[in-house]
Amino acid sequence: MPGKILLNILLLFVFGALIAQEAYMDENGSAREVVLDQKIKSVQFYREGWRLSYPITRKHDDIPLILEFDELDEQPSSLSYKIVHCNADWTPSQLSEQDYLDGYLNNQISDYRTSFNTYFSYTHYALKLPNEDISFKMSGNYLVVVFRDYNESEIVFTRRFMITEGIVSIEANAHIPDLNMYSGCCQEVDFTVNHSNFPINDPYSEPKVYIYQNGIWDLSINGLQPQMVNSGQLVYDYQDENIFMGGNEFRLFDLKNTRTPTYYIQSIDYVSPYFHFTLKPDEPNAAHLYFSKDDMNGRFYIESEDGYEHELESDYVVVHFQLDMPFPMDGGSVYIAGGLTQWQFTEENRMEYNGEKGAYLKSLLLKQGVYNYRYVFVPDDGTSIDISAIEGSHFETENEYLILFYYRAPGDRYDRLIGHQVARTNTR
């Protein structure tokens, strides 16, 4: 009997772990970023010292990654995390946790503080990776899974990050496409991988390349093979396979001041317990014209003009969006997209069409700071996102392209990340 009870407990544990894993897997079995608890807000993951950087660091580097987020509750929760190693396509690798981690496998997030000088109270959490409890043996893609009350089936959110070995260098150039058919709307990303100190026996099967526009996981190109193979060099110089829609510069608004409307704020009101910021009405870029302006490529940063510890003294406010359109768009939905919505496409940021106003409307709860955003159309089949239907697309747009170069030798059980580079278009 005791053996049967033990077996049932083990089966429940395995079954619960599988259900939890399904919560952050897509239809292809790739681990994705999700926020499953609406009390979690303002998730940021960056290289320490540079809040607008990508969550990528070198193996054995002394510069860690910082994960920060808020929970809309002044009483701290018991939150823990685990780390999942992934292949280049973000499917979980065949490695065991003991293969890729040193230290404890599951750890609590012990760095948390309650907000102060705010109208709405919340708890701010911070996690440094690696830390005294855990470090990384292998390079590659990783997923941090945050869960509640030591229960891995109670997942709160997940975030991707990367550990690179930095043993190859990448020369990259993002520019106007060579083919005229793409020259007005798109951008071409060419690059050369220099690996003179790292032998690659089969350049067509051992390396893998992924390119992400502005670090957005849904805007990527992969599967490229080198067009030319030179001694110690792999050249990826295509004219068609490496084309991205340029999109348009991100829109921007400023929430730092709760007393005086600043950039793109139409009015500010207080309805307990929140300040309400109404943005000036937006319009689609119907003529698809390009206007040069500085942006943060979809990111945001937290700041309050009255505070010193911005992560703790910045308040949560309600922001009201309005996109004027005489008729609703058929065949899909309009979303507010960017770091402010964690690049998720859920009911939380899907806009509703108001026939009386002739506009799409939506309100979001955001922390004081400066935000980029754009309006994105997602077809009903959900297979892609259209960044140009409302905003237009232009070769002049300033974008960043994150290039990740992986390597797997015959017999290896995982994809090593051995180099990365960021290429920029129309730098200002």
C-alpha positions, 0 to 999 in steps of 0.5 A, spaced: 500 500 500 505 505 501 508 503 495 502 504 491 501 511 495 508 513 493 506 511 485 500 515 485 504 521 488 509 521 483 504 520 477 501 526 480 507 530 480 509 528 473 502 530 470 502 536 474 509 538 471 506 536 464 500 541 465 505 546 467 509 545 461 504 546 456 502 553 459 508 556 456 509 551 450 506 553 443 503 548 438 510 547 435 513 545 442 517 551 443 517 555 450 514 561 449 514 568 454 507 568 457 504 572 463 499 568 466 497 572 472 494 579 471 497 581 477 504 581 474 506 587 471 512 591 468 516 585 467 523 587 464 529 583 463 536 586 461 544 586 462 546 589 468 547 597 467 543 597 461 536 597 462 534 597 454 539 591 452 537 584 450 537 579 456 544 576 453 550 575 456 557 571 456 558 565 459 562 566 465 562 573 464 562 578 471 556 582 468 549 578 470 542 579 467 537 582 471 529 580 471 525 585 475 517 585 475 511 588 480 506 584 483 499 588 484 499 587 491 503 590 497 503 583 501 509 579 498 508 573 495 512 566 495 515 566 488 520 561 486 523 560 479 526 554 475 531 554 469 529 551 462 535 550 457 532 550 450 535 549 443 535 554 438 528 553 436 526 554 443 524 547 444 527 544 450 533 541 450 535 534 451 540 536 457 538 535 464 538 540 469 544 537 472 548 538 465 547 545 464 546 548 472 551 549 478 547 550 484 540 549 487 535 547 481 529 551 484 530 557 488 526 563 491 526 570 489 528 573 496 529 580 493 523 584 494 520 591 496 514 594 497 512 601 493 512 607 497 509 614 496 504 611 491 497 612 491 497 604 489 501 599 493 505 594 489 511 589 491 517 590 486 521 584 485 528 583 482 532 577 480 540 577 478 542 571 474 547 568 475 547 568 483 550 565 489 544 559 488 545 558 481 550 559 475 550 556 468 555 551 465 552 551 458 551 556 453 544 557 449 537 559 450 534 559 456 527 560 459 526 562 466 519 560 469 517 563 475 511 560 479 508 561 486 508 557 493 513 552 491 508 549 486 511 548 479 504 548 476 502 555 478 506 558 473 506 566 474 510 568 468 516 566 463 521 569 460 527 568 455 534 569 455 541 567 452 548 565 454 553 566 449 560 563 448 562 569 444 568 565 440 566 567 433 565 574 431 559 577 426 560 583 421 553 585 420 549 590 415 542 592 415 540 596 409 536 598 403 534 591 399 538 590 393 531 588 389 527 593 387 521 590 389 523 590 396 526 597 396 520 602 398 518 597 404 523 593 407 530 592 409 535 587 408 540 584 413 547 581 410 552 578 415 559 574 415 561 570 421 568 569 422 570 563 425 578 562 424 579 560 431 573 555 431 573 549 426 566 548 423 566 541 419 560 542 415 557 549 414 551 547 411 548 542 417 552 544 424 550 552 424 544 555 425 542 562 425 536 566 427 535 573 426 530 577 430 527 584 429 528 589 435 528 583 439 521 581 437 520 573 437 514 573 432 518 577 427 524 573 425 528 569 420 531 562 420 533 557 416 539 560 412 545 557 410 551 560 408 551 563 401 559 563 400 564 559 404 571 561 405 577 559 409 574 561 416 568 565 414 561 564 412 557 569 408 550 570 409 549 575 403 542 574 400 537 578 396 530 575 398 531 570 404 533 575 409 528 581 408 524 584 413 518 589 413 521 595 415 515 597 419 514 605 422 517 608 428 514 607 434 509 611 437 511 614 444 507 617 450 510 620 457 507 618 464 512 621 468 508 627 471 501 626 474 500 633 475 501 636 468 500 633 461 506 632 457 508 628 451 502 626 447 497 626 453 491 630 452 488 630 460 490 627 467 484 625 472 484 622 478 479 617 480 481 613 486 485 609 486 489 611 480 490 617 475 487 616 469 491 619 463 488 620 456 492 620 450 491 624 444 487 620 439 491 616 434 490 615 427 492 610 422 498 612 417 493 612 411 498 615 406 503 610 409 508 616 410 514 616 413 516 621 419 523 620 422 523 620 430 527 617 435 524 611 439 526 605 443 524 600 438 518 598 442 521 598 449 519 602 455 523 605 461 520 606 468 521 613 471 517 618 476 519 626 476 517 626 483 521 620 485 528 618 486 527 610 487 523 610 480 522 602 481 518 603 488 516 610 487 513 610 480 505 609 481 500 605 477 496 609 472 490 607 467 492 609 460 486 610 455 488 609 448 484 611 442 485 609 434 480 613 430 478 609 424 471 610 420 470 603 420 473 597 423 478 592 420 475 585 417 478 579 418 482 580 424 483 584 431 487 590 432 492 590 438 496 595 442 503 592 441 510 593 444 514 592 451 508 595 454 504 589 453 510 584 453 509 583 446 503 578 448 496 578 444 491 577 449 484 580 451 488 584 455 490 589 449 485 587 444 482 593 442 474 594 441 471 598 436 466 603 438 461 605 432 459 611 436 466 614 436 468 611 430 474 609 433 478 603 437 478 604 444 482 600 450 485 602 457 491 599 460 494 599 467 501 601 466 507 604 471 509 611 470 515 612 465 516 613 458 513 608 453 513 606 445 507 602 442 504 601 435 498 598 433 498 591 430 493 587 426 492 580 427 488 576 422 483 571 425 487 565 424 493 568 428 498 565 424 502 572 423 502 579 425 501 585 420 505 591 423 504 595 416 496 594 415 495 600 420 502 603 421 505 603 414 512 600 412 518 603 410 526 602 408 528 608 412 525 606 419 530 605 424 530 598 427 535 593 430 536 586 428 539 581 433 543 575 430 544 569 434 549 564 431 548 557 434 553 551 433 551 543 434 557 538 432 555 531 430 553 527 437 551 533 441 545 534 445 544 541 444 545 548 440 551 552 443 550 559 442 557 561 440 556 568 437 551 574 437 551 581 434 546 587 433 545 590 426 542 597 426 538 601 420 538 608 419 542 610 425 541 617 428 
